[in-house]
Amino acid sequence: MQLDNLYQEVILDHYKHPQNKKLSANYDAQVHHVNPSCGDEIDLNLTIKDGIVSDISWDGVGCSISQASVSILTELLTGKKIDEAYLIFDQFVALMQSKGAVSGDEMVLEDAIALAGVSKYPARIKCALLGWMAFKDASVQAQAKSKLD
Ligand code: ZN
């Protein structure tokens, strides 16, 4: 897989130095997502407080794309309003599904733009999306829980 060198460095940096890779003891929702086609696994804990994504923590094993992508996600979405996090989520999913036709908005996607090249490799798109789907799942559960409280 050929990715732009700079982008490759961003991905490798997150893979070697993953951010927020230590499951928080307190959370509103905990999910476990797997990508069987590659063997990637992620546990993700999420806390949403007053409509803000206040904490995302995770643990996992798998390929550099899957692990870097969730590390990038935690840095990008923590502290964002949930509506804003969903807008970023939608842009990232659209980028991944674009087959290389969309280059993405770096102002919105920040380091996640480094994964743009993955969209040209259908087999790897699920790797890049694994952590994002886990986040979306956890956010729905966390918000359902907060309505009950
Ligand atoms: Zn993978």
Backbone and ligand atoms as CSV (ligand in chain L), in Angstrom:
chain,resi,resn,atom,element,x,y,z
A,1,MET,N,N,0.849,-1.198,0.000
A,1,MET,CA,C,0.000,0.000,0.000
A,1,MET,C,C,0.885,1.250,0.000
A,2,GLN,N,N,0.691,2.085,-0.988
A,2,GLN,CA,C,1.490,3.307,-1.094
A,2,GLN,C,C,0.704,4.502,-0.558
A,3,LEU,N,N,1.171,5.080,0.501
A,3,LEU,CA,C,0.553,6.297,1.006
A,3,LEU,C,C,1.592,7.397,0.938
A,4,ASP,N,N,1.094,8.615,0.876
A,4,ASP,CA,C,1.972,9.768,0.917
A,4,ASP,C,C,2.908,9.640,2.136
A,5,ASN,N,N,4.187,9.943,1.951
A,5,ASN,CA,C,5.173,9.738,3.019
A,5,ASN,C,C,4.845,10.468,4.315
A,6,LEU,N,N,4.411,11.720,4.174
A,6,LEU,CA,C,4.085,12.509,5.357
A,6,LEU,C,C,2.920,11.863,6.100
A,7,TYR,N,N,1.926,11.446,5.334
A,7,TYR,CA,C,0.756,10.799,5.921
A,7,TYR,C,C,1.155,9.499,6.603
A,8,GLN,N,N,2.061,8.764,5.939
A,8,GLN,CA,C,2.524,7.504,6.494
A,8,GLN,C,C,3.200,7.726,7.847
A,9,GLU,N,N,3.946,8.839,7.949
A,9,GLU,CA,C,4.619,9.157,9.208
A,9,GLU,C,C,3.627,9.436,10.319
A,10,VAL,N,N,2.550,10.156,9.990
A,10,VAL,CA,C,1.507,10.468,10.986
A,10,VAL,C,C,0.895,9.166,11.500
A,11,ILE,N,N,0.598,8.249,10.559
A,11,ILE,CA,C,-0.015,6.975,10.935
A,11,ILE,C,C,0.940,6.151,11.802
A,12,LEU,N,N,2.191,6.069,11.391
A,12,LEU,CA,C,3.173,5.290,12.164
A,12,LEU,C,C,3.408,5.887,13.538
A,13,ASP,N,N,3.386,7.220,13.611
A,13,ASP,CA,C,3.592,7.894,14.891
A,13,ASP,C,C,2.460,7.541,15.862
A,14,HIS,N,N,1.232,7.574,15.370
A,14,HIS,CA,C,0.094,7.204,16.231
A,14,HIS,C,C,0.122,5.716,16.585
A,15,TYR,N,N,0.606,4.889,15.653
A,15,TYR,CA,C,0.690,3.447,15.903
A,15,TYR,C,C,1.726,3.139,16.983
A,16,LYS,N,N,2.868,3.831,16.893
A,16,LYS,CA,C,3.940,3.586,17.858
A,16,LYS,C,C,3.696,4.281,19.189
A,17,HIS,N,N,3.008,5.426,19.132
A,17,HIS,CA,C,2.735,6.199,20.350
A,17,HIS,C,C,1.242,6.469,20.438
A,18,PRO,N,N,0.452,5.422,20.676
A,18,PRO,CA,C,-1.006,5.599,20.666
A,18,PRO,C,C,-1.499,6.510,21.790
A,19,GLN,N,N,-2.446,7.380,21.441
A,19,GLN,CA,C,-3.002,8.320,22.401
A,19,GLN,C,C,-4.223,7.712,23.094
A,20,ASN,N,N,-4.318,7.958,24.393
A,20,ASN,CA,C,-5.482,7.534,25.206
A,20,ASN,C,C,-5.706,6.023,25.186
A,21,LYS,N,N,-4.605,5.274,24.997
A,21,LYS,CA,C,-4.711,3.814,24.971
A,21,LYS,C,C,-4.559,3.268,26.388
A,22,LYS,N,N,-5.585,3.509,27.188
A,22,LYS,CA,C,-5.652,2.976,28.557
A,22,LYS,C,C,-7.091,3.164,28.973
A,23,LEU,N,N,-7.823,2.082,29.078
A,23,LEU,CA,C,-9.259,2.175,29.343
A,23,LEU,C,C,-9.536,2.900,30.659
A,24,SER,N,N,-10.340,3.952,30.599
A,24,SER,CA,C,-10.738,4.684,31.800
A,24,SER,C,C,-11.645,3.801,32.650
A,25,ALA,N,N,-11.498,3.936,33.973
A,25,ALA,CA,C,-12.308,3.131,34.896
A,25,ALA,C,C,-13.766,3.589,34.885
A,26,ASN,N,N,-13.982,4.879,34.657
A,26,ASN,CA,C,-15.340,5.428,34.640
A,26,ASN,C,C,-15.748,5.761,33.220
A,27,TYR,N,N,-16.954,5.361,32.842
A,27,TYR,CA,C,-17.428,5.619,31.486
A,27,TYR,C,C,-18.938,5.481,31.445
A,28,ASP,N,N,-19.538,6.090,30.437
A,28,ASP,CA,C,-20.987,5.965,30.228
A,28,ASP,C,C,-21.309,4.746,29.374
A,29,ALA,N,N,-20.401,4.433,28.458
A,29,ALA,CA,C,-20.639,3.301,27.564
A,29,ALA,C,C,-19.315,2.636,27.236
A,30,GLN,N,N,-19.377,1.301,27.110
A,30,GLN,CA,C,-18.194,0.529,26.748
A,30,GLN,C,C,-18.583,-0.394,25.598
A,31,VAL,N,N,-17.792,-0.383,24.548
A,31,VAL,CA,C,-18.095,-1.243,23.408
A,31,VAL,C,C,-16.851,-2.028,23.002
A,32,HIS,N,N,-17.116,-3.153,22.332
A,32,HIS,CA,C,-16.043,-3.998,21.803
A,32,HIS,C,C,-16.354,-4.233,20.325
A,33,HIS,N,N,-15.486,-3.783,19.451
A,33,HIS,CA,C,-15.727,-3.965,18.019
A,33,HIS,C,C,-14.564,-4.732,17.403
A,34,VAL,N,N,-14.899,-5.596,16.451
A,34,VAL,CA,C,-13.867,-6.384,15.772
A,34,VAL,C,C,-14.008,-6.235,14.258
A,35,ASN,N,N,-12.884,-6.373,13.606
A,35,ASN,CA,C,-12.852,-6.380,12.145
A,35,ASN,C,C,-12.253,-7.721,11.738
A,36,PRO,N,N,-13.113,-8.744,11.598
A,36,PRO,CA,C,-12.611,-10.117,11.386
A,36,PRO,C,C,-11.758,-10.262,10.133
A,37,SER,N,N,-12.014,-9.439,9.108
A,37,SER,CA,C,-11.275,-9.611,7.857
A,37,SER,C,C,-9.788,-9.322,8.025
A,38,CYS,N,N,-9.440,-8.570,9.098
A,38,CYS,CA,C,-8.024,-8.235,9.307
A,38,CYS,C,C,-7.522,-8.716,10.659
A,39,GLY,N,N,-8.476,-9.006,11.578
A,39,GLY,CA,C,-8.078,-9.429,12.925
A,39,GLY,C,C,-7.907,-8.270,13.892
A,40,ASP,N,N,-8.451,-7.097,13.548
A,40,ASP,CA,C,-8.355,-5.927,14.432
A,40,ASP,C,C,-9.440,-6.004,15.508
A,41,GLU,N,N,-9.067,-5.612,16.735
A,41,GLU,CA,C,-10.035,-5.565,17.843
A,41,GLU,C,C,-9.843,-4.297,18.643
A,42,ILE,N,N,-10.964,-3.711,19.052
A,42,ILE,CA,C,-10.899,-2.492,19.851
A,42,ILE,C,C,-11.956,-2.517,20.950
A,43,ASP,N,N,-11.528,-2.193,22.174
A,43,ASP,CA,C,-12.450,-1.862,23.254
A,43,ASP,C,C,-12.406,-0.345,23.380
A,44,LEU,N,N,-13.572,0.271,23.530
A,44,LEU,CA,C,-13.604,1.727,23.632
A,44,LEU,C,C,-14.564,2.141,24.742
A,45,ASN,N,N,-14.064,2.997,25.636
A,45,ASN,CA,C,-14.885,3.557,26.711
A,45,ASN,C,C,-15.144,5.030,26.416
A,46,LEU,N,N,-16.383,5.442,26.616
A,46,LEU,CA,C,-16.753,6.820,26.273
A,46,LEU,C,C,-17.559,7.468,27.389
A,47,THR,N,N,-17.237,8.727,27.634
A,47,THR,CA,C,-18.033,9.541,28.558
A,47,THR,C,C,-18.474,10.801,27.832
A,48,ILE,N,N,-19.776,11.078,27.903
A,48,ILE,CA,C,-20.320,12.318,27.348
A,48,ILE,C,C,-20.930,13.101,28.508
A,49,LYS,N,N,-20.449,14.339,28.691
A,49,LYS,CA,C,-20.931,15.142,29.806
A,49,LYS,C,C,-21.474,16.459,29.286
A,50,ASP,N,N,-22.726,16.765,29.610
A,50,ASP,CA,C,-23.371,18.011,29.175
A,50,ASP,C,C,-23.230,18.216,27.663
A,51,GLY,N,N,-23.415,17.150,26.897
A,51,GLY,CA,C,-23.365,17.257,25.440
A,51,GLY,C,C,-21.971,17.362,24.856
A,52,ILE,N,N,-20.952,17.198,25.702
A,52,ILE,CA,C,-19.557,17.262,25.244
A,52,ILE,C,C,-18.909,15.889,25.405
A,53,VAL,N,N,-18.130,15.496,24.401
A,53,VAL,CA,C,-17.358,14.250,24.483
A,53,VAL,C,C,-16.228,14.512,25.475
A,54,SER,N,N,-16.402,14.048,26.711
A,54,SER,CA,C,-15.416,14.437,27.732
A,54,SER,C,C,-14.276,13.430,27.866
A,55,ASP,N,N,-14.522,12.162,27.510
A,55,ASP,CA,C,-13.432,11.189,27.628
A,55,ASP,C,C,-13.627,10.028,26.647
A,56,ILE,N,N,-12.578,9.739,25.890
A,56,ILE,CA,C,-12.562,8.534,25.053
A,56,ILE,C,C,-11.276,7.795,25.389
A,57,SER,N,N,-11.399,6.559,25.797
A,57,SER,CA,C,-10.207,5.754,26.037
A,57,SER,C,C,-10.410,4.394,25.369
A,58,TRP,N,N,-9.322,3.725,25.102
A,58,TRP,CA,C,-9.441,2.484,24.335
A,58,TRP,C,C,-8.281,1.546,24.610
A,59,ASP,N,N,-8.465,0.318,24.167
A,59,ASP,CA,C,-7.378,-0.655,24.138
A,59,ASP,C,C,-7.635,-1.508,22.898
A,60,GLY,N,N,-6.599,-2.074,22.361
A,60,GLY,CA,C,-6.853,-2.870,21.171
A,60,GLY,C,C,-5.606,-3.507,20.610
A,61,VAL,N,N,-5.851,-4.384,19.646
A,61,VAL,CA,C,-4.767,-5.024,18.897
A,61,VAL,C,C,-5.164,-5.002,17.423
A,62,GLY,N,N,-4.162,-5.004,16.565
A,62,GLY,CA,C,-4.467,-5.044,15.144
A,62,GLY,C,C,-3.443,-4.299,14.321
A,63,CYS,N,N,-3.792,-4.075,13.076
A,63,CYS,CA,C,-2.865,-3.473,12.122
A,63,CYS,C,C,-2.652,-1.988,12.420
A,64,SER,N,N,-1.630,-1.427,11.820
A,64,SER,CA,C,-1.279,-0.027,12.088
A,64,SER,C,C,-2.403,0.925,11.706
A,65,ILE,N,N,-3.131,0.629,10.634
A,65,ILE,CA,C,-4.217,1.518,10.200
A,65,ILE,C,C,-5.322,1.582,11.267
A,66,SER,N,N,-5.736,0.406,11.762
A,66,SER,CA,C,-6.832,0.377,12.736
A,66,SER,C,C,-6.424,1.043,14.046
A,67,GLN,N,N,-5.218,0.770,14.496
A,67,GLN,CA,C,-4.777,1.292,15.790
A,67,GLN,C,C,-4.472,2.788,15.707
A,68,ALA,N,N,-3.873,3.217,14.610
A,68,ALA,CA,C,-3.587,4.646,14.435
A,68,ALA,C,C,-4.889,5.429,14.296
A,69,SER,N,N,-5.852,4.857,13.598
A,69,SER,CA,C,-7.096,5.570,13.335
A,69,SER,C,C,-7.854,5.863,14.630
A,70,VAL,N,N,-7.901,4.899,15.545
A,70,VAL,CA,C,-8.620,5.139,16.800
A,70,VAL,C,C,-7.835,6.105,17.690
A,71,SER,N,N,-6.511,6.030,17.635
A,71,SER,CA,C,-5.693,6.981,18.395
A,71,SER,C,C,-5.959,8.413,17.905
A,72,ILE,N,N,-5.993,8.582,16.593
A,72,ILE,CA,C,-6.280,9.884,15.986
A,72,ILE,C,C,-7.675,10.357,16.397
A,73,LEU,N,N,-8.631,9.445,16.343
A,73,LEU,CA,C,-10.016,9.779,16.719
A,73,LEU,C,C,-10.095,10.340,18.137
A,74,THR,N,N,-9.394,9.705,19.081
A,74,THR,CA,C,-9.512,10.161,20.473
A,74,THR,C,C,-8.986,11.586,20.624
A,75,GLU,N,N,-7.909,11.909,19.910
A,75,GLU,CA,C,-7.374,13.269,19.990
A,75,GLU,C,C,-8.303,14.271,19.321
A,76,LEU,N,N,-8.912,13.844,18.225
A,76,LEU,CA,C,-9.738,14.740,17.422
A,76,LEU,C,C,-11.089,15.022,18.076
A,77,LEU,N,N,-11.699,14.019,18.681
A,77,LEU,CA,C,-13.086,14.167,19.138
A,77,LEU,C,C,-13.237,14.507,20.620
A,78,THR,N,N,-12.217,14.245,21.437
A,78,THR,CA,C,-12.333,14.575,22.855
A,78,THR,C,C,-12.433,16.097,23.017
A,79,GLY,N,N,-13.437,16.521,23.784
A,79,GLY,CA,C,-13.645,17.952,24.016
A,79,GLY,C,C,-14.618,18.587,23.039
A,80,LYS,N,N,-14.999,17.846,22.010
A,80,LYS,CA,C,-15.950,18.380,21.016
A,80,LYS,C,C,-17.392,18.180,21.500
A,81,LYS,N,N,-18.279,19.109,21.065
A,81,LYS,CA,C,-19.708,18.874,21.288
A,81,LYS,C,C,-20.090,17.640,20.483
A,82,ILE,N,N,-21.062,16.885,20.982
A,82,ILE,CA,C,-21.411,15.634,20.316
A,82,ILE,C,C,-21.876,15.886,18.871
A,83,ASP,N,N,-22.606,16.980,18.640
A,83,ASP,CA,C,-23.064,17.288,17.276
A,83,ASP,C,C,-21.874,17.528,16.343
A,84,GLU,N,N,-20.876,18.228,16.891
A,84,GLU,CA,C,-19.674,18.522,16.120
A,84,GLU,C,C,-18.900,17.225,15.839
A,85,ALA,N,N,-18.849,16.354,16.855
A,85,ALA,CA,C,-18.166,15.062,16.690
A,85,ALA,C,C,-18.834,14.243,15.579
A,86,TYR,N,N,-20.166,14.321,15.502
A,86,TYR,CA,C,-20.886,13.582,14.454
A,86,TYR,C,C,-20.606,14.162,13.070
A,87,LEU,N,N,-20.464,15.475,12.978
A,87,LEU,CA,C,-20.130,16.093,11.680
A,87,LEU,C,C,-18.757,15.601,11.206
A,88,ILE,N,N,-17.810,15.530,12.142
A,88,ILE,CA,C,-16.468,15.051,11.811
A,88,ILE,C,C,-16.542,13.567,11.433
A,89,PHE,N,N,-17.315,12.808,12.193
A,89,PHE,CA,C,-17.532,11.387,11.900
A,89,PHE,C,C,-18.062,11.212,10.469
A,90,ASP,N,N,-19.108,12.011,10.123
A,90,ASP,CA,C,-19.709,11.900,8.789
A,90,ASP,C,C,-18.689,12.216,7.694
A,91,GLN,N,N,-17.876,13.249,7.927
A,91,GLN,CA,C,-16.851,13.613,6.930
A,91,GLN,C,C,-15.820,12.506,6.765
A,92,PHE,N,N,-15.449,11.893,7.899
A,92,PHE,CA,C,-14.444,10.835,7.822
A,92,PHE,C,C,-14.990,9.615,7.077
A,93,VAL,N,N,-16.239,9.254,7.383
A,93,VAL,CA,C,-16.851,8.106,6.704
A,93,VAL,C,C,-16.971,8.391,5.197
A,94,ALA,N,N,-17.385,9.618,4.855
A,94,ALA,CA,C,-17.511,9.998,3.440
A,94,ALA,C,C,-16.148,9.912,2.739
A,95,LEU,N,N,-15.116,10.349,3.448
A,95,LEU,CA,C,-13.755,10.293,2.897
A,95,LEU,C,C,-13.343,8.840,2.644
A,96,MET,N,N,-13.612,7.978,3.605
A,96,MET,CA,C,-13.229,6.561,3.477
A,96,MET,C,C,-13.995,5.870,2.351
A,97,GLN,N,N,-15.233,6.318,2.106
A,97,GLN,CA,C,-16.063,5.671,1.090
A,97,GLN,C,C,-15.891,6.300,-0.291
A,98,SER,N,N,-14.966,7.262,-0.402
A,98,SER,CA,C,-14.858,8.039,-1.641
A,98,SER,C,C,-14.004,7.375,-2.719
A,99,LYS,N,N,-13.353,6.248,-2.405
A,99,LYS,CA,C,-12.453,5.572,-3.347
A,99,LYS,C,C,-11.373,6.512,-3.885
A,100,GLY,N,N,-10.950,7.443,-3.051
A,100,GLY,CA,C,-9.889,8.355,-3.445
A,100,GLY,C,C,-10.368,9.603,-4.156
A,101,ALA,N,N,-11.697,9.723,-4.374
A,101,ALA,CA,C,-12.244,10.864,-5.124
A,101,ALA,C,C,-12.317,12.135,-4.276
A,102,VAL,N,N,-12.367,11.968,-2.953
A,102,VAL,CA,C,-12.471,13.120,-2.055
A,102,VAL,C,C,-11.154,13.248,-1.307
A,103,SER,N,N,-10.634,14.474,-1.189
A,103,SER,CA,C,-9.365,14.614,-0.474
A,103,SER,C,C,-9.584,14.978,0.992
A,104,GLY,N,N,-10.777,15.438,1.358
A,104,GLY,CA,C,-11.054,15.725,2.766
A,104,GLY,C,C,-10.617,17.116,3.169
A,105,ASP,N,N,-11.260,17.644,4.200
A,105,ASP,CA,C,-10.954,18.985,4.695
A,105,ASP,C,C,-10.053,18.861,5.925
A,106,GLU,N,N,-8.799,19.266,5.765
A,106,GLU,CA,C,-7.834,19.109,6.849
A,106,GLU,C,C,-8.192,19.959,8.070
A,107,MET,N,N,-8.911,21.069,7.846
A,107,MET,CA,C,-9.328,21.918,8.962
A,107,MET,C,C,-10.290,21.166,9.883
A,108,VAL,N,N,-11.072,20.268,9.282
A,108,VAL,CA,C,-12.057,19.497,10.050
A,108,VAL,C,C,-11.445,18.192,10.559
A,109,LEU,N,N,-10.711,17.524,9.684
A,109,LEU,CA,C,-10.258,16.158,9.991
A,109,LEU,C,C,-8.885,16.097,10.659
A,110,GLU,N,N,-8.139,17.208,10.612
A,110,GLU,CA,C,-6.806,17.270,11.232
A,110,GLU,C,C,-5.979,16.024,10.886
A,111,ASP,N,N,-5.432,15.320,11.893
A,111,ASP,CA,C,-4.558,14.166,11.604
A,111,ASP,C,C,-5.273,13.037,10.851
A,112,ALA,N,N,-6.612,12.994,10.973
A,112,ALA,CA,C,-7.353,11.913,10.302
A,112,ALA,C,C,-7.228,12.012,8.787
A,113,ILE,N,N,-6.845,13.170,8.280
A,113,ILE,CA,C,-6.636,13.365,6.847
A,113,ILE,C,C,-5.524,12.428,6.354
A,114,ALA,N,N,-4.637,12.034,7.273
A,114,ALA,CA,C,-3.520,11.146,6.912
A,114,ALA,C,C,-4.019,9.794,6.413
A,115,LEU,N,N,-5.274,9.458,6.770
A,115,LEU,CA,C,-5.834,8.162,6.365
A,115,LEU,C,C,-6.540,8.228,5.016
A,116,ALA,N,N,-6.550,9.412,4.388
A,116,ALA,CA,C,-7.274,9.604,3.122
A,116,ALA,C,C,-6.914,8.546,2.086
A,117,GLY,N,N,-5.621,8.228,1.978
A,117,GLY,CA,C,-5.155,7.280,0.972
A,117,GLY,C,C,-5.730,5.889,1.129
A,118,VAL,N,N,-6.171,5.560,2.356
A,118,VAL,CA,C,-6.736,4.234,2.636
A,118,VAL,C,C,-7.994,3.983,1.800
A,119,SER,N,N,-8.697,5.079,1.447
A,119,SER,CA,C,-9.978,4.927,0.725
A,119,SER,C,C,-9.806,4.267,-0.641
A,120,LYS,N,N,-8.561,4.217,-1.124
A,120,LYS,CA,C,-8.294,3.566,-2.413
A,120,LYS,C,C,-8.085,2.062,-2.261
A,121,TYR,N,N,-8.059,1.597,-1.012
A,121,TYR,CA,C,-7.805,0.178,-0.748
A,121,TYR,C,C,-8.993,-0.421,0.002
A,122,PRO,N,N,-9.993,-0.927,-0.747
A,122,PRO,CA,C,-11.250,-1.379,-0.135
A,122,PRO,C,C,-11.049,-2.329,1.048
A,123,ALA,N,N,-10.030,-3.185,0.979
A,123,ALA,CA,C,-9.824,-4.161,2.048
A,123,ALA,C,C,-9.423,-3.494,3.360
A,124,ARG,N,N,-8.885,-2.270,3.279
A,124,ARG,CA,C,-8.389,-1.620,4.494
A,124,ARG,C,C,-9.354,-0.597,5.078
A,125,ILE,N,N,-10.432,-0.298,4.352
A,125,ILE,CA,C,-11.355,0.740,4.819
A,125,ILE,C,C,-11.980,0.361,6.163
A,126,LYS,N,N,-12.301,-0.932,6.327
A,126,LYS,CA,C,-12.875,-1.381,7.603
A,126,LYS,C,C,-11.883,-1.212,8.752
A,127,CYS,N,N,-10.590,-1.346,8.444
A,127,CYS,CA,C,-9.555,-1.126,9.463
A,127,CYS,C,C,-9.626,0.317,9.955
A,128,ALA,N,N,-9.668,1.246,8.996
A,128,ALA,CA,C,-9.672,2.672,9.343
A,128,ALA,C,C,-10.954,3.071,10.054
A,129,LEU,N,N,-12.060,2.425,9.708
A,129,LEU,CA,C,-13.360,2.805,10.274
A,129,LEU,C,C,-13.669,2.126,11.605
A,130,LEU,N,N,-12.898,1.103,11.972
A,130,LEU,CA,C,-13.240,0.306,13.156
A,130,LEU,C,C,-13.451,1.164,14.409
A,131,GLY,N,N,-12.477,1.989,14.731
A,131,GLY,CA,C,-12.574,2.826,15.930
A,131,GLY,C,C,-13.697,3.844,15.830
A,132,TRP,N,N,-13.969,4.316,14.620
A,132,TRP,CA,C,-15.011,5.327,14.399
A,132,TRP,C,C,-16.390,4.719,14.602
A,133,MET,N,N,-16.570,3.481,14.111
A,133,MET,CA,C,-17.844,2.800,14.316
A,133,MET,C,C,-18.036,2.474,15.799
A,134,ALA,N,N,-16.944,2.135,16.468
A,134,ALA,CA,C,-17.007,1.878,17.915
A,134,ALA,C,C,-17.426,3.153,18.645
A,135,PHE,N,N,-16.849,4.280,18.240
A,135,PHE,CA,C,-17.212,5.559,18.857
A,135,PHE,C,C,-18.695,5.869,18.658
A,136,LYS,N,N,-19.177,5.694,17.416
A,136,LYS,CA,C,-20.580,6.002,17.111
A,136,LYS,C,C,-21.509,5.120,17.954
A,137,ASP,N,N,-21.196,3.848,18.008
A,137,ASP,CA,C,-21.973,2.894,18.796
A,137,ASP,C,C,-21.994,3.320,20.270
A,138,ALA,N,N,-20.817,3.606,20.821
A,138,ALA,CA,C,-20.713,3.995,22.234
A,138,ALA,C,C,-21.463,5.297,22.495
A,139,SER,N,N,-21.422,6.222,21.546
A,139,SER,CA,C,-22.072,7.528,21.749
A,139,SER,C,C,-23.587,7.380,21.802
A,140,VAL,N,N,-24.117,6.484,20.983
A,140,VAL,CA,C,-25.569,6.237,20.995
A,140,VAL,C,C,-25.964,5.637,22.349
A,141,GLN,N,N,-25.172,4.674,22.819
A,141,GLN,CA,C,-25.452,4.051,24.121
A,141,GLN,C,C,-25.323,5.053,25.264
A,142,ALA,N,N,-24.285,5.893,25.201
A,142,ALA,CA,C,-24.052,6.870,26.273
A,142,ALA,C,C,-25.192,7.883,26.339
A,143,GLN,N,N,-25.682,8.296,25.179
A,143,GLN,CA,C,-26.762,9.285,25.162
A,143,GLN,C,C,-28.084,8.660,25.606
A,144,ALA,N,N,-28.304,7.390,25.264
A,144,ALA,CA,C,-29.515,6.699,25.717
A,144,ALA,C,C,-29.496,6.590,27.237
A,145,LYS,N,N,-28.310,6.341,27.778
A,145,LYS,CA,C,-28.147,6.202,29.229
A,145,LYS,C,C,-28.412,7.541,29.925
A,146,SER,N,N,-27.890,8.627,29.337
A,146,SER,CA,C,-28.048,9.934,29.986
A,146,SER,C,C,-29.515,10.367,30.013
A,147,LYS,N,N,-30.304,9.886,29.062
A,147,LYS,CA,C,-31.731,10.220,29.076
A,147,LYS,C,C,-32.458,9.497,30.210
A,148,LEU,N,N,-31.917,8.343,30.615
A,148,LEU,CA,C,-32.530,7.581,31.711
A,148,LEU,C,C,-32.169,8.155,33.074
A,149,ASP,N,N,-30.973,8.753,33.166
A,149,ASP,CA,C,-30.494,9.260,34.462
A,149,ASP,C,C,-31.374,10.389,34.993
L,1,ZN,ZN,ZN,-6.625,-3.924,9.932
